[in-house]
Amino acid sequence: MRTLTYYVGVTLDGFIAAPDGSVDVFPVDQPVLDFIAGEFPETLPTHVRGPLGVTAAGARFDTVVMGRGTYTPALTAGITSPYAHLHQFVVSTTLPPSPDSQVQVVADDPLDLVRRLKREPGGGIWLAGGGRLAGAVLEEIDELVIKRYPVLLGAGIPVLATDRPRPGSFALVDARTLQGGTTVSTYRRVEDSQLPSTAPDRS
């Protein structure tokens, strides 16, 4: 079974973008770029890989799923296929048919889409955002990779947005601090049966 990884950058107060959807606040400096190029090269947009000298195919993901808000900046810049090296799915009920044969626009339930993709052969699936899409497929997220940048926004688009709670437990499996203060934490879903038992309080 393929895994769904929510790999995303956030501020210290849990936002993935400013209220207008911009991400200029994130200090993507050389240590961050080096980390991405070394560990997650396939998450770099196709049009920036060449200028950055990134040629590695990457071994984690072969598919990306994103919401309209994540896709729109590329469209605005005239880029219809931002991750041409991956299978691309955009979840939206308002976008017209895809402007690019390499991008599939999906208006159906994103949970059904993710479950279908997981059953198909292939590599890992990257959930690129945004927060509402992550909230909609929360129960199918197997792994979280959170790049936490040392900035505060105070308001913006949250890393997760949902109107009904769906609790899930995750275990920290890796943590590192990059030069400049950005931290990267990796969590994997833990089934209830794997949670440590707690002795009852007899006080």
Steps between C-alpha positions, in 0.01 A plus 500: 500500500633843406536764769371858511747754640401853594829678432458869568664814634340684793564802718554469873131576551381235257427683174601377154440835330398859566128590487534583129666165429850639456802315640760775471532507879680165502882543517598237244875547539789287374488246788130442430562466126784258565274290722220490243738421214659220699197345668192600299621603151176393333309766696682780318297636207624380165584850375735574793684168506731593211600844630570346841709224346268228634503190282414229755171330426424436866387173649208600723217616275375446148162670552388837636151596617423868557209736544409793279675749730828312464465473122385858430838678547646284224206573271532871570863480390397319181624161620230240436707198608711600803609144583533350155733230639213366719144379446298810588149522645325826589190473719250774417129538436543843342789460256410441133632190323877470530699737278775239478486131411752427777270638770176330596237720664281299738164636614399187690551420868876533569480215751384267223782623277767436763364155583495409132858620449616304802361180354680553169862397442757774532717697736416733783229766469586857597220708646619852418213693660308697576350485845142425396609212279716363781203521733281316251742206467632506856409140575710378205816696588769246590793735553562865585818681405482847649754768410451759775647838412603742778239764417159602635207615287220554750241416233487304179411165349526226765695182444178305557141615461206272572150543638491167679765343724665179385761417763813318393819415685846551350845406625806720451755301298748770398582857599773732387587869517643668193747785509291815527244353736256309279408163651382190316293245690372171361206321657341169405148390580467264793206261515314479831635148552855638483451769761676432832268385774462721803451355848182625668540773757443337840563805711 
